[in-house]
Amino acid sequence: MNIYTLKFPDEGNVGALRFDFDAEDAADALVTAHRKADELRSGRAAELWQGTRRLCAIRRSAASAAEHGQSARFQLA
């Protein structure tokens, strides 16, 4: 198991948040990160990290999520 971190930046009225979790690999971590991002701060941007290496940014649009029922937007680091 590897330790991954989901980071939400400080957005003024909502403080920064960090969520550490275990995953088998980066693919499993990405699935978990999308799920947790939706649970913790739906509609907010987040970054997925493995140690000091940024793996990707996760962005979820509330409108597109409602239309499609899923988050499919991510940006590789």
C-alpha positions, 0 to 999 in steps of 0.5 A: 500500500502507498500513502496518497494525499488529497489537498484542497486549497484555502479558498477564502471562506473555506480553509485548506483541507488535507486528506491522507489515505492508502491505495494499491496504486495511482489508479486506485488512488484516483478513484478514491480521490474522486469519491472523497473529493465529492464527499468532502468538498463537492464542486471544489478543486483538489490535488492528488499527491504521492509524497512530494509528487503532484499526480493530478488536479481534480476539478468537478463542475456542479452542473456537469456532475448533475448532468452526467452523475459522475466526475470525469475531469482531471489534469495530469501534473 
